């Protein structure tokens, strides 16, 4: 929701008011989409970044199930499912999962009580543990392997030690799984690209990734 941090962001959601630039356009990003597709799942990512006026629009939707757009049309939200994500309180739940009361206390630092009270369910998510990071690492490596095989016919092989090495090196409690893709790109994809460019006759070739001297070793076999 970083693009909805300013007061005028409401016009992006419901359209510009009469007399303002954009009034005759196709309507707001939210109101027009739901008007055309009333049975929708709507995701507001990092809702805490939204301007208070945007939150007031959401409050109206959560309260009445109806929203008026810039042309005065009543948009029915009663058949939509609204999901909001937030990183509020992420530092507080690193070490333990808070109780429902503790979660509400954290949320009330940012949101009005009437906004919180209109949310049907608040679901806290655990931080990713090392085992889960290893599983995600394997999935990312498998996707990379398939992409290389599809594009170059080169097979990429690796064992569990490589998965564990990448997971341990890239794991960060605060940043979660995002660091895995970045690590694989910087330490594996770029090296493989250089390796392929510097070699000829690569049909049916195999690239092996191993752990050697606390580092990744990537070579043709």
Buried (B, 14 or more C-beta within 10 A) or exposed (E): BEEBEEEEBBBBBBBBEEEEEBBEEEBBBBBBBBBEEEEBEBEBEBBBBBBEBBBBBBBBBBEEEEBBBBBEBEBEBEEBEBEBBBEBBBEEBEEEEBEEEBBBEBBEEBBBEEBBEBEEEEEEEEEBEEEBBBBBBBEBBEEBBEEBEEEBEBBBEBEEEBBBBBBEBBBBEEEBBEBBBEBBEEBBBEBBEEBBEEEEEBEEBEBBBBBEEEEBEBEEE
